[in-house]
Amino acid sequence: MGKKSNKVSDRIREAVQTARVSRYRISRDTGIEESALSRFLSKERALSMKAIDALADYFGLELVRRRKNKAGE
C-alpha cells in the first residue's frame, strides 16, 4: 500500500473524489466553476486560495501542524 500524501491539494482532491455527491453539486454548493474543479482534479491547474478555502469548509477539512522529530521527519 502506498503512503498517503500530506499535500493539502492531494487531500482536497481525495475529498472531492470520494464525496457522495457529484462534482456538479460540489461546484454549485461552493461557487467553484465545474471546469476549474475538473482541471484541478486532473492536476492540469491549481485552484485559488479562495476556492481551496471553500472546498476545505465544504468538506470540514482543517490543517493541523505536526511536530517534526529531531531527524526532520
Distance bins in CASP14 RR format, pairs under 12 A and 6 or more apart:
PFRMAT RR
TARGET T0000
AUTHOR 0000-0000-0000
RMODE 2
METHOD distances of the structure
MODEL  1
3 10 0 0 0 0 0 1 0 0 0 0 0
4 10 0 0 0 0 1 0 0 0 0 0 0
4 11 0 0 0 0 1 0 0 0 0 0 0
4 14 0 0 0 0 1 0 0 0 0 0 0
5 11 1 0 0 1 0 0 0 0 0 0 0
5 12 0 0 0 0 0 1 0 0 0 0 0
5 13 0 0 0 0 1 0 0 0 0 0 0
5 14 0 0 0 0 1 0 0 0 0 0 0
6 14 0 0 0 0 0 1 0 0 0 0 0
6 63 0 0 0 0 0 1 0 0 0 0 0
6 64 0 0 0 0 0 1 0 0 0 0 0
6 65 0 0 0 0 0 1 0 0 0 0 0
6 66 0 0 0 0 1 0 0 0 0 0 0
6 68 0 0 0 0 0 1 0 0 0 0 0
6 73 0 0 0 0 0 1 0 0 0 0 0
7 13 0 0 0 0 1 0 0 0 0 0 0
7 14 0 0 0 0 0 1 0 0 0 0 0
7 43 0 0 0 0 0 1 0 0 0 0 0
7 46 0 0 0 0 0 1 0 0 0 0 0
7 52 0 0 0 0 0 1 0 0 0 0 0
7 63 0 0 0 0 0 1 0 0 0 0 0
8 14 0 0 0 0 0 1 0 0 0 0 0
8 15 0 0 0 0 0 1 0 0 0 0 0
8 40 0 0 0 0 0 1 0 0 0 0 0
8 46 0 0 0 0 0 1 0 0 0 0 0
8 47 0 0 0 0 0 1 0 0 0 0 0
8 49 0 0 0 0 0 1 0 0 0 0 0
8 52 1 0 0 1 0 0 0 0 0 0 0
8 53 0 0 0 0 0 1 0 0 0 0 0
8 55 0 0 0 0 1 0 0 0 0 0 0
8 56 0 0 0 0 1 0 0 0 0 0 0
8 59 0 0 0 0 0 1 0 0 0 0 0
8 61 0 0 0 0 1 0 0 0 0 0 0
8 62 0 0 0 0 0 1 0 0 0 0 0
8 63 1 0 0 1 0 0 0 0 0 0 0
8 64 0 0 0 0 0 1 0 0 0 0 0
9 15 0 0 0 0 0 1 0 0 0 0 0
9 16 0 0 0 0 0 1 0 0 0 0 0
9 40 1 0 0 1 0 0 0 0 0 0 0
9 41 0 0 0 0 0 1 0 0 0 0 0
9 43 0 0 0 0 1 0 0 0 0 0 0
9 45 0 0 0 0 0 1 0 0 0 0 0
9 46 1 0 0 1 0 0 0 0 0 0 0
9 47 1 0 0 1 0 0 0 0 0 0 0
9 49 0 0 0 0 0 1 0 0 0 0 0
9 51 0 0 0 0 0 1 0 0 0 0 0
9 52 1 0 0 1 0 0 0 0 0 0 0
9 55 0 0 0 0 0 1 0 0 0 0 0
9 56 0 0 0 0 0 1 0 0 0 0 0
9 61 0 0 0 0 0 1 0 0 0 0 0
10 16 0 0 0 0 0 1 0 0 0 0 0
10 17 0 0 0 0 0 1 0 0 0 0 0
10 40 0 0 0 0 0 1 0 0 0 0 0
10 41 0 0 0 0 0 1 0 0 0 0 0
10 43 0 0 0 0 1 0 0 0 0 0 0
10 61 0 0 0 0 0 1 0 0 0 0 0
11 17 0 0 0 0 0 1 0 0 0 0 0
11 18 0 0 0 0 0 1 0 0 0 0 0
11 52 0 0 0 0 0 1 0 0 0 0 0
11 55 0 0 0 0 1 0 0 0 0 0 0
11 56 0 0 0 0 1 0 0 0 0 0 0
11 59 0 0 0 0 1 0 0 0 0 0 0
11 60 0 0 0 0 0 1 0 0 0 0 0
11 61 1 0 0 1 0 0 0 0 0 0 0
11 62 0 0 0 0 0 1 0 0 0 0 0
11 63 0 0 0 0 1 0 0 0 0 0 0
11 64 0 0 0 0 0 1 0 0 0 0 0
12 18 0 0 0 0 0 1 0 0 0 0 0
12 19 0 0 0 0 0 1 0 0 0 0 0
12 26 0 0 0 0 0 1 0 0 0 0 0
12 30 0 0 0 0 0 1 0 0 0 0 0
12 32 0 0 0 0 0 1 0 0 0 0 0
12 37 0 0 0 0 0 1 0 0 0 0 0
12 40 0 0 0 0 1 0 0 0 0 0 0
12 41 0 0 0 0 1 0 0 0 0 0 0
12 43 0 0 0 0 0 1 0 0 0 0 0
12 46 0 0 0 0 0 1 0 0 0 0 0
12 47 0 0 0 0 1 0 0 0 0 0 0
12 49 0 0 0 0 0 1 0 0 0 0 0
12 51 0 0 0 0 1 0 0 0 0 0 0
12 52 1 0 0 1 0 0 0 0 0 0 0
12 53 0 0 0 0 0 1 0 0 0 0 0
12 54 0 0 0 0 0 1 0 0 0 0 0
12 55 1 0 1 0 0 0 0 0 0 0 0
12 56 1 0 0 1 0 0 0 0 0 0 0
12 57 0 0 0 0 0 1 0 0 0 0 0
12 58 0 0 0 0 1 0 0 0 0 0 0
12 59 1 0 0 1 0 0 0 0 0 0 0
12 60 0 0 0 0 0 1 0 0 0 0 0
12 61 1 0 0 1 0 0 0 0 0 0 0
12 62 0 0 0 0 0 1 0 0 0 0 0
12 63 0 0 0 0 0 1 0 0 0 0 0
13 19 0 0 0 0 0 1 0 0 0 0 0
13 23 0 0 0 0 0 1 0 0 0 0 0
13 26 0 0 0 0 0 1 0 0 0 0 0
13 37 0 0 0 0 1 0 0 0 0 0 0
13 38 0 0 0 0 0 1 0 0 0 0 0
13 39 0 0 0 0 0 1 0 0 0 0 0
13 40 1 0 0 1 0 0 0 0 0 0 0
13 41 1 0 1 0 0 0 0 0 0 0 0
13 42 0 0 0 0 1 0 0 0 0 0 0
13 43 0 0 0 0 1 0 0 0 0 0 0
13 46 0 0 0 0 0 1 0 0 0 0 0
13 47 0 0 0 0 0 1 0 0 0 0 0
13 52 0 0 0 0 0 1 0 0 0 0 0
13 55 0 0 0 0 1 0 0 0 0 0 0
13 59 0 0 0 0 0 1 0 0 0 0 0
13 61 0 0 0 0 0 1 0 0 0 0 0
14 41 0 0 0 0 0 1 0 0 0 0 0
14 55 0 0 0 0 0 1 0 0 0 0 0
14 59 0 0 0 0 1 0 0 0 0 0 0
14 61 0 0 0 0 1 0 0 0 0 0 0
15 21 0 0 0 0 0 1 0 0 0 0 0
15 23 0 0 0 0 0 1 0 0 0 0 0
15 26 0 0 0 0 1 0 0 0 0 0 0
15 30 0 0 0 0 0 1 0 0 0 0 0
15 37 0 0 0 0 0 1 0 0 0 0 0
15 40 0 0 0 0 0 1 0 0 0 0 0
15 41 0 0 0 0 0 1 0 0 0 0 0
15 52 0 0 0 0 0 1 0 0 0 0 0
15 55 1 0 0 1 0 0 0 0 0 0 0
15 56 0 0 0 0 1 0 0 0 0 0 0
15 57 0 0 0 0 0 1 0 0 0 0 0
15 58 0 0 0 0 1 0 0 0 0 0 0
15 59 1 0 1 0 0 0 0 0 0 0 0
15 60 0 0 0 0 1 0 0 0 0 0 0
15 61 1 0 0 1 0 0 0 0 0 0 0
15 62 0 0 0 0 0 1 0 0 0 0 0
16 22 0 0 0 0 0 1 0 0 0 0 0
16 23 1 0 0 1 0 0 0 0 0 0 0
16 24 0 0 0 0 0 1 0 0 0 0 0
16 25 0 0 0 0 0 1 0 0 0 0 0
16 26 1 0 0 1 0 0 0 0 0 0 0
16 27 0 0 0 0 1 0 0 0 0 0 0
16 29 0 0 0 0 0 1 0 0 0 0 0
16 30 0 0 0 0 1 0 0 0 0 0 0
16 32 0 0 0 0 1 0 0 0 0 0 0
16 34 0 0 0 0 0 1 0 0 0 0 0
16 36 0 0 0 0 0 1 0 0 0 0 0
16 37 1 0 0 1 0 0 0 0 0 0 0
16 38 0 0 0 0 0 1 0 0 0 0 0
16 40 0 0 0 0 1 0 0 0 0 0 0
16 41 1 0 0 1 0 0 0 0 0 0 0
16 42 0 0 0 0 0 1 0 0 0 0 0
16 47 0 0 0 0 0 1 0 0 0 0 0
16 51 0 0 0 0 0 1 0 0 0 0 0
16 52 0 0 0 0 0 1 0 0 0 0 0
16 54 0 0 0 0 0 1 0 0 0 0 0
16 55 1 0 0 1 0 0 0 0 0 0 0
16 56 0 0 0 0 0 1 0 0 0 0 0
16 58 0 0 0 0 1 0 0 0 0 0 0
16 59 1 0 0 1 0 0 0 0 0 0 0
16 61 0 0 0 0 0 1 0 0 0 0 0
17 23 0 0 0 0 1 0 0 0 0 0 0
17 26 0 0 0 0 0 1 0 0 0 0 0
17 37 0 0 0 0 0 1 0 0 0 0 0
17 38 0 0 0 0 0 1 0 0 0 0 0
17 40 0 0 0 0 0 1 0 0 0 0 0
17 41 1 0 0 1 0 0 0 0 0 0 0
17 42 0 0 0 0 0 1 0 0 0 0 0
17 55 0 0 0 0 0 1 0 0 0 0 0
17 59 0 0 0 0 0 1 0 0 0 0 0
18 26 0 0 0 0 0 1 0 0 0 0 0
18 41 0 0 0 0 0 1 0 0 0 0 0
18 59 0 0 0 0 1 0 0 0 0 0 0
19 25 0 0 0 0 1 0 0 0 0 0 0
19 26 1 0 0 1 0 0 0 0 0 0 0
19 27 0 0 0 0 0 1 0 0 0 0 0
19 29 0 0 0 0 0 1 0 0 0 0 0
19 30 0 0 0 0 0 1 0 0 0 0 0
19 37 0 0 0 0 0 1 0 0 0 0 0
19 41 0 0 0 0 0 1 0 0 0 0 0
19 55 0 0 0 0 0 1 0 0 0 0 0
19 58 0 0 0 0 1 0 0 0 0 0 0
19 59 1 0 0 1 0 0 0 0 0 0 0
19 60 0 0 0 0 0 1 0 0 0 0 0
19 61 0 0 0 0 0 1 0 0 0 0 0
20 26 0 0 0 0 0 1 0 0 0 0 0
20 59 0 0 0 0 0 1 0 0 0 0 0
21 27 0 0 0 0 0 1 0 0 0 0 0
21 28 0 0 0 0 1 0 0 0 0 0 0
21 29 1 0 0 1 0 0 0 0 0 0 0
21 30 0 0 0 0 0 1 0 0 0 0 0
21 58 0 0 0 0 1 0 0 0 0 0 0
21 59 0 0 0 0 0 1 0 0 0 0 0
22 28 0 0 0 0 1 0 0 0 0 0 0
22 29 0 0 0 0 0 1 0 0 0 0 0
22 34 0 0 0 0 1 0 0 0 0 0 0
22 37 0 0 0 0 0 1 0 0 0 0 0
22 38 0 0 0 0 0 1 0 0 0 0 0
23 29 0 0 0 0 0 1 0 0 0 0 0
23 30 0 0 0 0 0 1 0 0 0 0 0
23 32 0 0 0 0 1 0 0 0 0 0 0
23 33 0 0 0 0 0 1 0 0 0 0 0
23 34 1 0 0 1 0 0 0 0 0 0 0
23 35 0 0 0 0 0 1 0 0 0 0 0
23 36 0 0 0 0 0 1 0 0 0 0 0
23 37 1 0 1 0 0 0 0 0 0 0 0
23 38 1 0 0 1 0 0 0 0 0 0 0
23 39 0 0 0 0 0 1 0 0 0 0 0
23 40 0 0 0 0 0 1 0 0 0 0 0
23 41 1 0 0 1 0 0 0 0 0 0 0
23 42 0 0 0 0 0 1 0 0 0 0 0
23 55 0 0 0 0 0 1 0 0 0 0 0
24 30 0 0 0 0 0 1 0 0 0 0 0
24 31 0 0 0 0 0 1 0 0 0 0 0
24 32 0 0 0 0 0 1 0 0 0 0 0
24 33 0 0 0 0 0 1 0 0 0 0 0
24 34 1 0 1 0 0 0 0 0 0 0 0
24 35 0 0 0 0 0 1 0 0 0 0 0
24 37 0 0 0 0 1 0 0 0 0 0 0
24 38 0 0 0 0 0 1 0 0 0 0 0
25 31 0 0 0 0 0 1 0 0 0 0 0
25 32 0 0 0 0 0 1 0 0 0 0 0
25 34 0 0 0 0 1 0 0 0 0 0 0
25 37 0 0 0 0 0 1 0 0 0 0 0
25 58 0 0 0 0 0 1 0 0 0 0 0
26 32 1 0 0 1 0 0 0 0 0 0 0
26 33 0 0 0 0 0 1 0 0 0 0 0
26 34 0 0 0 0 1 0 0 0 0 0 0
26 36 0 0 0 0 0 1 0 0 0 0 0
26 37 1 0 0 1 0 0 0 0 0 0 0
26 38 0 0 0 0 0 1 0 0 0 0 0
26 40 0 0 0 0 0 1 0 0 0 0 0
26 41 0 0 0 0 0 1 0 0 0 0 0
26 51 0 0 0 0 0 1 0 0 0 0 0
26 54 0 0 0 0 1 0 0 0 0 0 0
26 55 1 0 0 1 0 0 0 0 0 0 0
26 57 0 0 0 0 0 1 0 0 0 0 0
26 58 1 0 0 1 0 0 0 0 0 0 0
26 59 0 0 0 0 1 0 0 0 0 0 0
27 33 1 0 0 1 0 0 0 0 0 0 0
27 34 1 0 1 0 0 0 0 0 0 0 0
27 35 0 0 0 0 1 0 0 0 0 0 0
27 36 0 0 0 0 1 0 0 0 0 0 0
27 37 1 0 1 0 0 0 0 0 0 0 0
27 38 0 0 0 0 1 0 0 0 0 0 0
27 40 0 0 0 0 0 1 0 0 0 0 0
27 41 0 0 0 0 0 1 0 0 0 0 0
27 47 0 0 0 0 0 1 0 0 0 0 0
27 51 0 0 0 0 0 1 0 0 0 0 0
27 54 0 0 0 0 0 1 0 0 0 0 0
27 55 0 0 0 0 0 1 0 0 0 0 0
27 58 0 0 0 0 0 1 0 0 0 0 0
28 34 0 0 0 0 1 0 0 0 0 0 0
28 37 0 0 0 0 0 1 0 0 0 0 0
28 54 0 0 0 0 0 1 0 0 0 0 0
28 58 0 0 0 0 0 1 0 0 0 0 0
29 37 0 0 0 0 0 1 0 0 0 0 0
29 54 0 0 0 0 1 0 0 0 0 0 0
29 55 0 0 0 0 1 0 0 0 0 0 0
29 57 0 0 0 0 0 1 0 0 0 0 0
29 58 1 0 0 1 0 0 0 0 0 0 0
29 59 0 0 0 0 0 1 0 0 0 0 0
30 36 0 0 0 0 0 1 0 0 0 0 0
30 37 0 0 0 0 1 0 0 0 0 0 0
30 40 0 0 0 0 0 1 0 0 0 0 0
30 47 0 0 0 0 0 1 0 0 0 0 0
30 48 0 0 0 0 0 1 0 0 0 0 0
30 50 0 0 0 0 1 0 0 0 0 0 0
30 51 1 0 0 1 0 0 0 0 0 0 0
30 52 0 0 0 0 0 1 0 0 0 0 0
30 53 0 0 0 0 1 0 0 0 0 0 0
30 54 1 0 1 0 0 0 0 0 0 0 0
30 55 1 0 0 1 0 0 0 0 0 0 0
30 56 0 0 0 0 1 0 0 0 0 0 0
30 57 0 0 0 0 1 0 0 0 0 0 0
30 58 1 0 1 0 0 0 0 0 0 0 0
30 59 0 0 0 0 1 0 0 0 0 0 0
30 60 0 0 0 0 0 1 0 0 0 0 0
31 37 0 0 0 0 1 0 0 0 0 0 0
31 47 0 0 0 0 0 1 0 0 0 0 0
31 48 0 0 0 0 0 1 0 0 0 0 0
31 50 0 0 0 0 1 0 0 0 0 0 0
31 51 0 0 0 0 1 0 0 0 0 0 0
31 53 0 0 0 0 0 1 0 0 0 0 0
31 54 1 0 0 1 0 0 0 0 0 0 0
31 55 0 0 0 0 0 1 0 0 0 0 0
31 57 0 0 0 0 0 1 0 0 0 0 0
31 58 0 0 0 0 1 0 0 0 0 0 0
32 38 0 0 0 0 0 1 0 0 0 0 0
32 39 0 0 0 0 0 1 0 0 0 0 0
32 40 0 0 0 0 1 0 0 0 0 0 0
32 41 0 0 0 0 0 1 0 0 0 0 0
32 45 0 0 0 0 0 1 0 0 0 0 0
32 47 1 0 0 1 0 0 0 0 0 0 0
32 48 0 0 0 0 1 0 0 0 0 0 0
32 50 0 0 0 0 1 0 0 0 0 0 0
32 51 1 0 1 0 0 0 0 0 0 0 0
32 52 0 0 0 0 1 0 0 0 0 0 0
32 53 0 0 0 0 0 1 0 0 0 0 0
32 54 1 0 0 1 0 0 0 0 0 0 0
32 55 1 0 0 1 0 0 0 0 0 0 0
32 56 0 0 0 0 0 1 0 0 0 0 0
32 57 0 0 0 0 0 1 0 0 0 0 0
32 58 0 0 0 0 1 0 0 0 0 0 0
33 39 0 0 0 0 1 0 0 0 0 0 0
33 40 0 0 0 0 0 1 0 0 0 0 0
33 45 0 0 0 0 0 1 0 0 0 0 0
33 47 0 0 0 0 0 1 0 0 0 0 0
33 48 0 0 0 0 0 1 0 0 0 0 0
33 51 0 0 0 0 1 0 0 0 0 0 0
33 54 0 0 0 0 0 1 0 0 0 0 0
34 40 0 0 0 0 0 1 0 0 0 0 0
34 41 0 0 0 0 0 1 0 0 0 0 0
34 51 0 0 0 0 0 1 0 0 0 0 0
35 41 0 0 0 0 0 1 0 0 0 0 0
35 42 0 0 0 0 0 1 0 0 0 0 0
35 44 0 0 0 0 0 1 0 0 0 0 0
35 45 0 0 0 0 1 0 0 0 0 0 0
35 47 0 0 0 0 0 1 0 0 0 0 0
36 42 0 0 0 0 0 1 0 0 0 0 0
36 44 0 0 0 0 1 0 0 0 0 0 0
36 45 1 0 0 1 0 0 0 0 0 0 0
36 46 0 0 0 0 1 0 0 0 0 0 0
36 47 1 0 0 1 0 0 0 0 0 0 0
36 48 0 0 0 0 1 0 0 0 0 0 0
36 50 0 0 0 0 0 1 0 0 0 0 0
36 51 1 0 0 1 0 0 0 0 0 0 0
36 52 0 0 0 0 0 1 0 0 0 0 0
36 54 0 0 0 0 0 1 0 0 0 0 0
36 55 0 0 0 0 0 1 0 0 0 0 0
37 44 0 0 0 0 0 1 0 0 0 0 0
37 45 0 0 0 0 1 0 0 0 0 0 0
37 46 0 0 0 0 0 1 0 0 0 0 0
37 47 1 0 0 1 0 0 0 0 0 0 0
37 48 0 0 0 0 0 1 0 0 0 0 0
37 51 0 0 0 0 1 0 0 0 0 0 0
37 52 0 0 0 0 0 1 0 0 0 0 0
37 54 0 0 0 0 0 1 0 0 0 0 0
37 55 0 0 0 0 1 0 0 0 0 0 0
37 58 0 0 0 0 0 1 0 0 0 0 0
38 44 0 0 0 0 1 0 0 0 0 0 0
38 45 0 0 0 0 1 0 0 0 0 0 0
38 47 0 0 0 0 0 1 0 0 0 0 0
39 45 1 0 1 0 0 0 0 0 0 0 0
39 46 0 0 0 0 1 0 0 0 0 0 0
39 47 0 0 0 0 1 0 0 0 0 0 0
39 51 0 0 0 0 0 1 0 0 0 0 0
40 46 1 0 0 1 0 0 0 0 0 0 0
40 47 1 0 1 0 0 0 0 0 0 0 0
40 48 0 0 0 0 0 1 0 0 0 0 0
40 51 1 0 0 1 0 0 0 0 0 0 0
40 52 0 0 0 0 1 0 0 0 0 0 0
40 54 0 0 0 0 0 1 0 0 0 0 0
40 55 0 0 0 0 1 0 0 0 0 0 0
41 47 0 0 0 0 1 0 0 0 0 0 0
41 55 0 0 0 0 0 1 0 0 0 0 0
45 51 0 0 0 0 0 1 0 0 0 0 0
46 52 0 0 0 0 1 0 0 0 0 0 0
47 53 0 0 0 0 1 0 0 0 0 0 0
47 54 0 0 0 0 1 0 0 0 0 0 0
47 55 1 0 0 1 0 0 0 0 0 0 0
47 56 0 0 0 0 0 1 0 0 0 0 0
48 54 0 0 0 0 1 0 0 0 0 0 0
48 55 0 0 0 0 0 1 0 0 0 0 0
49 55 0 0 0 0 0 1 0 0 0 0 0
49 56 0 0 0 0 0 1 0 0 0 0 0
50 56 0 0 0 0 0 1 0 0 0 0 0
50 57 0 0 0 0 0 1 0 0 0 0 0
51 57 0 0 0 0 0 1 0 0 0 0 0
51 58 0 0 0 0 0 1 0 0 0 0 0
52 58 0 0 0 0 0 1 0 0 0 0 0
52 59 0 0 0 0 0 1 0 0 0 0 0
52 61 0 0 0 0 1 0 0 0 0 0 0
52 63 0 0 0 0 0 1 0 0 0 0 0
53 59 0 0 0 0 0 1 0 0 0 0 0
53 60 0 0 0 0 0 1 0 0 0 0 0
53 61 0 0 0 0 1 0 0 0 0 0 0
53 62 0 0 0 0 0 1 0 0 0 0 0
53 63 0 0 0 0 0 1 0 0 0 0 0
54 60 0 0 0 0 0 1 0 0 0 0 0
54 61 0 0 0 0 0 1 0 0 0 0 0
55 61 1 0 0 1 0 0 0 0 0 0 0
56 62 1 0 0 1 0 0 0 0 0 0 0
56 63 0 0 0 0 1 0 0 0 0 0 0
66 72 0 0 0 0 0 1 0 0 0 0 0
66 73 0 0 0 0 1 0 0 0 0 0 0
67 73 0 0 0 0 0 1 0 0 0 0 0
END
